[in-house]
Amino acid sequence: MSLVIAMDGPSGSGKSSASKGVARALGLRYLDTGAMYRAMTWWMVQNDVPVDDPEAVAARAADPVLEVGTDPSAPTITVDGTDVSEPIRTREVTNAVSAVSAVPAVRARLVVLQREIIGTGGIVVEGRDIGTVVVPDAPVKVYLTASEQVRAQRRAKDLAADPAASVTVTLDEQARRDRLDSTRTTSPLTRAADATEIDSTELGLAEVIEAVVRLAKEQT
């Protein structure tokens, strides 16, 4: 397998910006697996599927058609031909995605698709179970984290257009999502035993990218 960098970690740790930056620096493709779960969640919401009903979600998991672009400078994601890059980032989707992504049928389908996209490598893949489930033999594994407060601040900034997304509210919603993602039965958020942990609490984006690029060069 050619180079695969598995970038796992919780929401707000800076995975997306860092992963895209690393991919650009090393001339690799980029895959945001979280966006795929968000796209599935968005589709469920749009089609009035009760996201808290695992059986209902499982029954429709095969229906939406997802297409994902892997250019780190302009990643794309469509559902049934519709560009959903923006709507999948709303609080409504964010607060529902943990329930949808915990459904085994959803994870099974998307992991297959993720592995197809990863192919023989040459890619940075971000998510929550990349180094543990999707590509357990990835040559480079990173677990990117940050303090809860800093992660909430970053997430609230991303949701600046939503007046209800204060840091306090975001912190509460984030804690709930962390709990659900870390305790789900199927592919919980956890650090792979052989992953290198990077705490981005006091690091700038450029410093995180530099650290991952250096790690990739050392381990490959």
C-alpha positions in Angstrom: 0.0 0.0 0.0 1.3 3.5 -0.9 1.1 6.2 1.7 -2.2 6.4 3.7 -2.3 8.9 6.6 -5.1 8.1 9.0 -6.2 11.1 10.9 -8.6 10.4 13.8 -9.9 12.5 16.6 -12.9 14.3 18.1 -14.9 17.2 16.7 -13.1 20.5 16.8 -9.6 19.1 17.1 -8.7 20.6 13.7 -8.7 17.4 11.7 -10.2 18.8 8.5 -7.9 21.9 8.1 -4.8 19.9 9.1 -5.7 16.9 6.9 -6.2 19.1 3.8 -3.0 21.0 4.6 -1.0 17.8 4.9 -2.5 16.4 1.7 -1.5 19.6 -0.2 2.0 19.6 1.3 2.6 16.0 0.3 0.7 15.9 -3.0 -1.9 13.4 -1.7 -5.6 13.1 -2.1 -7.9 13.9 0.8 -11.0 12.1 2.2 -13.3 13.5 4.9 -15.2 10.4 6.1 -17.2 12.5 8.6 -18.7 14.4 5.7 -20.0 11.1 4.4 -21.8 10.4 7.6 -23.1 13.9 7.7 -24.4 13.5 4.1 -26.2 10.3 5.1 -27.7 12.1 8.1 -28.8 15.1 5.9 -30.5 12.7 3.5 -32.3 11.0 6.4 -33.5 14.3 7.8 -34.6 15.5 4.3 -36.6 12.3 3.8 -38.3 12.4 7.2 -36.5 9.3 8.5 -36.5 9.4 12.3 -32.8 9.5 13.0 -33.2 8.2 16.6 -34.8 5.0 15.2 -31.9 2.6 14.2 -34.2 0.2 12.4 -35.7 3.0 10.3 -32.3 4.4 9.5 -30.9 0.9 8.6 -33.9 0.3 6.3 -32.9 3.4 4.2 -29.1 3.2 4.5 -28.7 1.8 1.0 -30.8 4.4 -0.7 -28.8 7.7 -1.0 -26.2 7.9 -3.7 -23.0 9.6 -2.4 -20.2 10.9 -4.6 -17.0 12.3 -2.9 -14.3 14.4 -4.5 -10.8 14.0 -3.1 -9.0 17.2 -4.2 -7.7 18.8 -0.9 -8.0 22.3 -2.3 -11.6 21.8 -3.4 -13.2 18.7 -1.8 -16.8 18.0 -2.8 -19.6 15.8 -1.7 -23.0 15.2 -3.4 -26.1 13.2 -2.5 -28.2 12.0 -5.4 -26.5 14.7 -7.5 -27.1 17.5 -5.0 -24.1 19.5 -3.6 -24.5 19.2 0.2 -21.2 20.7 1.2 -22.9 23.5 3.2 -26.1 22.0 4.5 -24.3 19.1 6.1 -22.5 21.5 8.4 -25.6 22.8 10.1 -26.3 22.3 13.9 -29.3 20.1 12.9 -27.1 17.7 11.1 -24.3 17.9 13.6 -26.6 17.0 16.5 -28.1 14.1 14.6 -25.0 12.6 13.0 -23.9 10.5 16.0 -27.2 8.7 16.1 -27.1 7.9 12.4 -23.4 7.0 12.3 -24.0 4.5 15.2 -26.2 2.4 13.0 -24.2 -0.7 11.9 -25.8 -0.8 8.4 -24.7 2.8 7.8 -21.2 2.2 8.9 -20.9 -1.0 6.9 -22.0 0.7 3.7 -19.8 3.7 4.2 -16.7 1.8 5.2 -17.0 -0.2 1.9 -17.2 3.1 0.0 -14.4 4.7 1.9 -12.1 1.7 1.2 -13.0 1.9 -2.5 -12.0 5.6 -2.5 -8.8 5.0 -0.6 -7.8 2.2 -3.0 -4.1 1.7 -3.1 -3.4 4.8 -1.1 -1.8 8.2 -1.8 -4.4 9.8 0.5 -5.0 11.5 3.9 -8.1 10.2 5.5 -9.8 11.9 8.4 -12.5 10.5 10.7 -13.1 8.7 13.9 -12.3 5.1 13.1 -9.8 5.3 10.3 -6.8 3.8 12.1 -8.8 1.3 14.0 -11.4 0.0 11.4 -11.2 1.6 8.0 -7.5 1.2 7.3 -6.0 -0.5 10.4 -2.7 -1.1 8.4 -2.3 2.5 7.5 1.5 3.3 7.5 0.9 6.6 9.4 -1.7 7.0 12.1 -2.4 10.3 14.0 -4.8 11.0 16.8 -5.5 14.7 16.8 -7.1 16.2 19.9 -7.4 19.4 21.9 -9.0 20.6 25.1 -12.8 20.6 25.3 -13.0 24.3 25.6 -10.8 25.0 22.6 -12.7 22.5 20.5 -16.0 24.1 21.4 -14.6 27.6 20.6 -13.5 26.4 17.2 -16.8 24.7 16.5 -18.8 27.8 17.6 -16.7 29.9 15.2 -17.5 27.5 12.4 -21.2 28.0 13.2 -21.0 31.8 13.5 -24.0 32.2 11.2 -26.2 30.4 13.7 -27.0 32.9 16.6 -27.9 30.0 18.9 -24.4 28.4 18.6 -22.7 30.0 21.6 -19.6 28.5 23.0 -21.6 27.3 26.0 -24.3 25.6 23.9 -21.6 24.2 21.6 -19.7 22.8 24.5 -22.8 21.0 25.8 -23.6 19.6 22.4 -20.0 18.6 21.8 -19.9 16.7 25.1 -23.0 14.8 24.2 -21.6 13.9 20.8 -18.2 12.9 22.2 -20.0 10.6 24.7 -22.2 9.0 22.0 -19.2 8.6 19.5 -17.0 7.1 22.2 -19.5 4.6 23.6 -21.3 3.3 20.5 -21.0 -0.4 20.0 -19.9 -0.3 16.4 -16.5 1.4 15.6 -16.3 3.8 18.6 -14.1 6.8 18.6 -10.9 5.7 20.1 -7.2 6.1 19.6 -5.4 3.3 17.8 -2.7 1.7 19.9 0.0 2.6 17.4 -1.3 6.1 16.6 0.8 9.2 17.4 -1.3 11.6 19.5 -1.0 15.3 18.8 -2.6 17.9 21.1 -3.5 21.0 19.1 -4.8 23.0 22.0 -1.8 25.4 21.9 -0.6 24.7 18.4 -1.4 26.8 15.3 -2.6 25.1 12.1 0.8 25.4 10.4 2.5 23.7 13.4 0.1 20.8 13.3 0.6 20.3 9.6 4.3 20.4 10.0 4.2 17.8 12.8 2.2 15.4 10.7 4.3 15.9 7.6 7.4 15.3 9.6 5.9 12.1 11.1 4.9 10.9 7.6 8.4 11.4 6.4 9.9 9.6 9.4 7.6 6.6 9.2 7.6 6.0 5.5 
